[in-house]
Amino acid sequence: MTVVQFQGKGGARGPAAAKGGMIAALDIGSTKISCLIAEAVPAKHRSADSEDRNSLKVLGVGHQLSRGVRAGAIVNVDEAERAIRLAVDAAERMAQRSISEVYVNVSGGRPQSRLFSGTEKTQTGQVSPRDIDTALNSVLGQVDPGRRSILHLAPVQYHLDDAKGVKEPLGMFGETLGLDLGVVTVEAPHLRNLTLAVERAHLAVAGFVMAPYACAKSVLADDERTLGITVVDMGGATTSFAIFHENHLVFADIVPLGGQHITNDIARGLSTTIAHAERMKTLWGSALASQIDEREMISVPLLGERGVDTVQQVPKSMLTGIIRPRLEEIFEMLRDRIEASCVAHLGGRRLVITGGASQLNGVREVAGQWLDRQVRMGSPAHVQGMPESAHSPGFAVCAGLLNYALKPDQQYALPKAKASEVARAQHGYVRRMGRWIAESF
């Protein structure tokens, strides 16, 4: 049974982009929806030492306050559709081009990561294409997503006898060929709802990409991905992370806490509006206490009050005392998830933090204390045509989606029999759920 190779999901067209086609990325976040439109720079116009991320030219940027999205999931299709339309329209007007499909990030859907391994004997002692297919089929036969959808499915490394980390085994000599396959799955309804919101905005989904995986495409150096590293994307309502080793994604997961939870804590703790709590967090927020915090006062408008008692003065130390515990909770949960992954050692001792919520003062220091790693802050690498305002951690996902679209990772399709079995299982689940809903209401 032959394993079918394909580029990305949903008909991602990496080769078309390389010929100068249009590429669009849509970051559907809980606090912001952003869109980037770019075109691939033809090879003859690139410099000899240019990287893939420098092979793009950004034509349009658009972003809009997120609506209808909570914790990375669509909760109101109408509002989400309207926000997507506004963000895409702003990008199209700036680019003076129209787009028909977008690459979309996935920052919800309770992702699960697993590593599958299999070993097969080579037929002649020299690895042939048939041996590789046999090893792939052996591992793919173990993959059973059940009612979930496969988001990323790609080889991590090959083994040839006792040699590990083989990248291209074809033509090499060995008695046994092994393969480690990384599989990331998410809940199928989550992807369907994202697709529904995007399609109602008259766009097609070219592919889905895990949010921290997209970030890695824009903020990591090549050596970091090779040596092993952990990437953390701090969003508005979720904090996701991904572990990389030998240029491959080996694990990904999500913590349901983000920058918006810190804002809500400030609003509750100081009895103020959410809008002013966000402003206070942006202007004066810090997780690090200083000696002058007790003397420095901040004006806080009280929620629902009128007259002379509408504003209270509080010391800055009170703001720090609200921010620090929530930030520590986020990194404590991250530490527990990373340690429980069983592949934490592959991520090495380095960690890169990016995302809009990572811009809070003191994040790097708190992360270093709780995760016991060397921490650096990550921002998207320079891309031709990218506005200066977009060179911030808040656009790391969107910039990474463009890089992924330019060069999608090689993935592998399930064997036909296995794919049909999975499709039947998911279809039966949807049918049973529809019957239960009809009988219950």
Secondary structure as UniProt FT lines:
FT   STRAND          5..7
FT   HELIX           14..18
FT   TURN            19..20
FT   STRAND          22..28
FT   STRAND          32..40
FT   HELIX           43..45
FT   TURN            48..49
FT   HELIX           52..54
FT   STRAND          56..65
FT   STRAND          69..70
FT   TURN            71..72
FT   STRAND          73..74
FT   HELIX           77..95
FT   STRAND          101..106
FT   STRAND          112..121
FT   HELIX           129..140
FT   TURN            141..142
FT   TURN            146..147
FT   STRAND          148..160
FT   TURN            161..162
FT   STRAND          163..166
FT   TURN            170..171
FT   STRAND          176..187
FT   HELIX           188..200
FT   TURN            201..202
FT   STRAND          204..210
FT   HELIX           211..219
FT   HELIX           222..227
FT   STRAND          229..234
FT   STRAND          239..245
FT   TURN            246..247
FT   STRAND          248..255
FT   HELIX           259..270
FT   HELIX           274..284
FT   TURN            291..295
FT   STRAND          297..301
FT   TURN            303..304
FT   HELIX           307..309
FT   STRAND          311..315
FT   HELIX           316..340
FT   HELIX           344..347
FT   TURN            348..349
FT   STRAND          350..354
FT   HELIX           356..359
FT   HELIX           363..371
FT   STRAND          374..377
FT   HELIX           388..390
FT   HELIX           393..395
FT   HELIX           396..406
FT   STRAND          410..412
FT   HELIX           416..440
//
